[in-house]
């Protein structure tokens, strides 16, 4: 029997059961859960998750699978954006704090300072790699690729580009309608940093939402549209959106059409790691520990399942992440990494 999982008030589409396709290794997990031990059936409690709308599809899938094995554990997954998720993770009132914060960027210095002030210890673990998708309306026949410089001209503060003809000679006289994440989103932080050159530096005259599904609907419904969000939202809505290739400056535009493209590292600068932040005290609770152990045991299958569509980390990195949880390795390895070092294996091996 399919069990309901309570997600946050803003989700990808209306909720529907996670339907594993024939041939996937994931159904075996669900089948095995039918004969789970009495201990599994007796485990009870609630696991509270909130944060990035980009990471949410991964956590939602993990939660649904987990509840097949542990039917008496309730997992809630909210979508407040990465920044909004950290606010709940670091709430003044301990009873209101979430157990896990989904994040599409590393924790910031101000958030670290708040965690120290509140004496909230946490464990940081990477979970997947994402490629941001730049998309337009499917009827757009003139824009197949954009340069990073053109994206900067569109999105920088004070941009005067309000019509496609203002962007490039030969583009039509068509009002440009922009759609993008809100300011609490880690996707917004990352995009503005790598495209505009400064985190949170962006024009404000665009339709903003913490829900990527709202952005999908906006781009799909406006012929002059252009927007950006996580790769999996394009994957799930290919028939409604046109993917735009991005030229990082070498004259070789790349479109993240598959997870292999993102994994290869050639899709620059719009690929990035995704994270989970785990309250160290919460991790001592059996239901939270069981959920995370299950999550990482099946991480690769979940992350790259067609209904999720992200890029899995290496087996080595998942092993390191599991070890960080098991050993209670607290703090942020990403925050402590030397500037310019982006190799996750190197960062997490040494910290």
Order of alpha helices (4+ residues) and beta strands (2+ residues): alpha-alpha-beta-alpha-beta-alpha-beta-alpha-beta-beta-alpha-beta-alpha-beta-alpha-beta-alpha-beta-beta-alpha-beta-alpha-alpha-alpha-alpha-alpha
